[in-house]
Amino acid sequence: MVVKSLDELKSGEKGKIVRVRGKGSVHRRIIDMGVVTGTEVEMQRVAPLGDPIEIKVKGYCLTLRKEEASNIYVEVS
C-alpha cells in the first residue's frame, strides 16, 4: 500500500482517498464536492507549473489548487 498526497500523483494515476485533512470553509467545500474517504479518484492533468491540478471524482472533473490537494491523501492503485 502506497499512500501519497493528491498533489504527488501523475497524470493517469488512480487511487482511493484515505484521508482529507484541513478545516474551515475550503475543507467543507472540498467534502461537499464528493472528495471524501473511500472515493476513487484519477489524476487528469497538472498545469505546467504544477498549479492547479484536475482530478476526476464521481464521474466529473474537479480543479483544485496544489495547496488544497496536498491535504488529501490517496492510496495509489
CYANA upper distance limits for C-alpha pairs under 8 A (distance plus 0.5 A):
  1 MET  CA     75 GLU  CA      7.03
  1 MET  CA     76 VAL  CA      7.70
  2 VAL  CA     75 GLU  CA      6.13
  2 VAL  CA     76 VAL  CA      6.18
  3 VAL  CA     73 TYR  CA      7.01
  3 VAL  CA     74 VAL  CA      5.93
  3 VAL  CA     75 GLU  CA      4.93
  3 VAL  CA     76 VAL  CA      6.62
  4 LYS  CA      8 GLU  CA      6.76
  4 LYS  CA      9 LEU  CA      7.77
  4 LYS  CA     73 TYR  CA      6.11
  4 LYS  CA     74 VAL  CA      5.93
  4 LYS  CA     75 GLU  CA      7.08
  4 LYS  CA     76 VAL  CA      7.61
  5 SER  CA      9 LEU  CA      7.86
  5 SER  CA     69 ALA  CA      7.43
  5 SER  CA     70 SER  CA      5.81
  5 SER  CA     71 ASN  CA      7.19
  5 SER  CA     72 ILE  CA      6.05
  5 SER  CA     73 TYR  CA      4.79
  5 SER  CA     74 VAL  CA      6.43
  6 LEU  CA     69 ALA  CA      5.65
  6 LEU  CA     70 SER  CA      6.38
  6 LEU  CA     71 ASN  CA      8.10
  6 LEU  CA     72 ILE  CA      6.03
  6 LEU  CA     73 TYR  CA      6.27
  6 LEU  CA     74 VAL  CA      6.61
  7 ASP  CA     53 ILE  CA      7.99
  7 ASP  CA     66 LYS  CA      6.37
  7 ASP  CA     69 ALA  CA      5.63
  7 ASP  CA     70 SER  CA      5.84
  8 GLU  CA     70 SER  CA      8.38
  9 LEU  CA     13 GLU  CA      6.64
  9 LEU  CA     43 MET  CA      7.05
 10 LYS  CA     43 MET  CA      6.98
 10 LYS  CA     45 ARG  CA      8.15
 10 LYS  CA     46 VAL  CA      8.24
 11 SER  CA     42 GLU  CA      8.43
 11 SER  CA     43 MET  CA      5.54
 11 SER  CA     44 GLN  CA      5.81
 11 SER  CA     45 ARG  CA      5.59
 11 SER  CA     46 VAL  CA      7.41
 12 GLY  CA     42 GLU  CA      6.77
 12 GLY  CA     43 MET  CA      5.85
 12 GLY  CA     44 GLN  CA      6.42
 12 GLY  CA     45 ARG  CA      8.24
 13 GLU  CA     42 GLU  CA      6.25
 13 GLU  CA     43 MET  CA      6.09
 13 GLU  CA     76 VAL  CA      7.92
 13 GLU  CA     77 SER  CA      8.29
 14 LYS  CA     40 GLU  CA      7.73
 14 LYS  CA     41 VAL  CA      6.19
 14 LYS  CA     42 GLU  CA      4.78
 14 LYS  CA     43 MET  CA      6.94
 14 LYS  CA     76 VAL  CA      6.57
 14 LYS  CA     77 SER  CA      6.46
 15 GLY  CA     40 GLU  CA      6.18
 15 GLY  CA     41 VAL  CA      6.06
 15 GLY  CA     42 GLU  CA      7.05
 15 GLY  CA     74 VAL  CA      6.18
 15 GLY  CA     75 GLU  CA      5.76
 15 GLY  CA     76 VAL  CA      4.73
 15 GLY  CA     77 SER  CA      5.59
 16 LYS  CA     37 THR  CA      8.07
 16 LYS  CA     38 GLY  CA      6.20
 16 LYS  CA     39 THR  CA      5.99
 16 LYS  CA     40 GLU  CA      4.90
 16 LYS  CA     41 VAL  CA      6.60
 16 LYS  CA     74 VAL  CA      5.80
 16 LYS  CA     75 GLU  CA      5.70
 16 LYS  CA     76 VAL  CA      7.17
 16 LYS  CA     77 SER  CA      8.12
 17 ILE  CA     35 VAL  CA      8.10
 17 ILE  CA     36 VAL  CA      7.10
 17 ILE  CA     37 THR  CA      5.41
 17 ILE  CA     38 GLY  CA      5.73
 17 ILE  CA     39 THR  CA      5.97
 17 ILE  CA     40 GLU  CA      6.91
 17 ILE  CA     41 VAL  CA      7.71
 17 ILE  CA     72 ILE  CA      7.64
 17 ILE  CA     73 TYR  CA      6.35
 17 ILE  CA     74 VAL  CA      4.85
 17 ILE  CA     75 GLU  CA      6.79
 18 VAL  CA     37 THR  CA      5.51
 18 VAL  CA     38 GLY  CA      6.64
 18 VAL  CA     72 ILE  CA      8.44
 18 VAL  CA     73 TYR  CA      6.19
 18 VAL  CA     74 VAL  CA      5.95
 18 VAL  CA     75 GLU  CA      6.85
 19 ARG  CA     36 VAL  CA      8.07
 19 ARG  CA     37 THR  CA      6.21
 19 ARG  CA     72 ILE  CA      6.45
 19 ARG  CA     73 TYR  CA      5.60
 19 ARG  CA     74 VAL  CA      7.66
 20 VAL  CA     35 VAL  CA      8.36
 20 VAL  CA     36 VAL  CA      7.30
 20 VAL  CA     37 THR  CA      7.49
 20 VAL  CA     71 ASN  CA      6.47
 20 VAL  CA     72 ILE  CA      5.08
 20 VAL  CA     73 TYR  CA      6.85
 21 ARG  CA     27 HIS  CA      8.12
 21 ARG  CA     71 ASN  CA      5.55
 21 ARG  CA     72 ILE  CA      6.77
 22 GLY  CA     27 HIS  CA      6.09
 22 GLY  CA     71 ASN  CA      7.08
 23 LYS  CA     27 HIS  CA      5.58
 23 LYS  CA     28 ARG  CA      7.67
 24 GLY  CA     28 ARG  CA      6.87
 25 SER  CA     29 ARG  CA      6.58
 26 VAL  CA     30 ILE  CA      6.76
 26 VAL  CA     68 GLU  CA      8.49
 27 HIS  CA     31 ILE  CA      6.85
 28 ARG  CA     32 ASP  CA      6.58
 29 ARG  CA     33 MET  CA      6.84
 30 ILE  CA     34 GLY  CA      7.43
 30 ILE  CA     35 VAL  CA      6.33
 31 ILE  CA     35 VAL  CA      5.52
 31 ILE  CA     36 VAL  CA      6.24
 34 GLY  CA     39 THR  CA      8.22
 34 GLY  CA     57 VAL  CA      7.75
 34 GLY  CA     58 LYS  CA      7.63
 35 VAL  CA     39 THR  CA      7.21
 35 VAL  CA     57 VAL  CA      7.73
 39 THR  CA     57 VAL  CA      7.94
 39 THR  CA     58 LYS  CA      8.12
 40 GLU  CA     57 VAL  CA      7.01
 40 GLU  CA     58 LYS  CA      7.92
 41 VAL  CA     55 ILE  CA      7.11
 41 VAL  CA     56 LYS  CA      6.14
 41 VAL  CA     57 VAL  CA      5.41
 41 VAL  CA     58 LYS  CA      8.14
 42 GLU  CA     55 ILE  CA      6.04
 42 GLU  CA     56 LYS  CA      5.60
 42 GLU  CA     57 VAL  CA      7.34
 43 MET  CA     53 ILE  CA      8.35
 43 MET  CA     54 GLU  CA      6.87
 43 MET  CA     55 ILE  CA      5.00
 43 MET  CA     56 LYS  CA      6.89
 44 GLN  CA     53 ILE  CA      8.27
 44 GLN  CA     54 GLU  CA      5.87
 44 GLN  CA     55 ILE  CA      5.49
 44 GLN  CA     56 LYS  CA      6.84
 44 GLN  CA     61 CYS  CA      8.44
 45 ARG  CA     53 ILE  CA      6.48
 45 ARG  CA     54 GLU  CA      5.81
 45 ARG  CA     55 ILE  CA      7.59
 46 VAL  CA     50 GLY  CA      6.10
 46 VAL  CA     51 ASP  CA      7.27
 46 VAL  CA     52 PRO  CA      6.97
 46 VAL  CA     53 ILE  CA      4.98
 46 VAL  CA     54 GLU  CA      6.84
 47 ALA  CA     51 ASP  CA      5.93
 47 ALA  CA     52 PRO  CA      6.20
 47 ALA  CA     53 ILE  CA      6.58
 50 GLY  CA     66 LYS  CA      7.57
 51 ASP  CA     65 ARG  CA      6.29
 51 ASP  CA     66 LYS  CA      5.88
 52 PRO  CA     63 THR  CA      7.05
 52 PRO  CA     64 LEU  CA      6.16
 52 PRO  CA     65 ARG  CA      5.07
 52 PRO  CA     66 LYS  CA      6.28
 53 ILE  CA     63 THR  CA      6.13
 53 ILE  CA     64 LEU  CA      5.99
 53 ILE  CA     65 ARG  CA      6.80
 53 ILE  CA     66 LYS  CA      7.07
 54 GLU  CA     61 CYS  CA      7.00
 54 GLU  CA     62 LEU  CA      6.05
 54 GLU  CA     63 THR  CA      4.84
 54 GLU  CA     64 LEU  CA      6.84
 55 ILE  CA     61 CYS  CA      6.06
 55 ILE  CA     62 LEU  CA      5.81
 55 ILE  CA     63 THR  CA      6.89
 55 ILE  CA     64 LEU  CA      8.39
 56 LYS  CA     60 TYR  CA      5.94
 56 LYS  CA     61 CYS  CA      4.91
 56 LYS  CA     62 LEU  CA      6.64
 57 VAL  CA     61 CYS  CA      6.86
 57 VAL  CA     62 LEU  CA      7.55
 64 LEU  CA     68 GLU  CA      6.76
 64 LEU  CA     69 ALA  CA      6.83
 65 ARG  CA     69 ALA  CA      6.82
 66 LYS  CA     70 SER  CA      6.63
 67 GLU  CA     71 ASN  CA      7.69
 68 GLU  CA     72 ILE  CA      7.85
